Amino acid sequence: MFYCDAHIHLLPHMDNGPRTIDESLSMLEILQRVRTRKLILTSHFDMRSETCAHFISRRKESFTKLRNQAGPLIRHMKMLLSAEVYLTQGVSRLPLLERLCISHTRCLPLELPLAGFDRHMMAEFAHLLHKRKIIPIISATERYFLMYSQRDYETLSGLPNVVYQFTANALQNKDILYEAIRLLHTGHSVILGSNAHGYDHRMPVDEKTEEFITKSCGASVFQAFSLKTASYFKDAFSC
Ligand SMILES: [Fe+2]
């Protein structure tokens, strides 16, 4: 069972996720059906096109609308607000950045440039970790595992005190599955999310998707990752 989705674009009109509130509600119907009841809402944020304050205000409006319309669909659900923050030069110094961390935590989901890992990015990580005391979460780690040079990926996967989030669906790829397990076994925190963006494409983890994933990696492995994700945010969800 997929207990906790730590990466989902559920809020309407925020990014390239659901285009209407009805699409968000359809996503919630799937989640309720499969009893995924813990969600971390990670709408895209890019400081090159928007201020933190503007994003926070839009997010509040979108979340309020969704809550008002969702009714019984969210009765048993717990949702934490956050963002998927694009890592660009200067992001670690943004005022209000703490407000984009996952509610009740100092964990910040990050989307990295696909071109490769460079010294500017290292500086942003250092500032986040040591000056802001923010724990970076690498969103959809498999993207960098597949696209970075080996040297860049080794740098990224060796960062201290960083959380690695993998896309649940991607665990069907054996190389990605083994990498997630390797990170876990070498003392890193590894969590799962769907990176769902809608109802008819890149949808939440439903019964069929879960069946495919468990066929590829084994039910016990999938369940262990899922439980670890829920457990990592246990305190935040209890607030
Ligand atoms: Fe995402």
Residues whose N, C-alpha, C, O or C-beta is under 5 A from the ligand:
A	BS01	LIG	T42 E84 N195
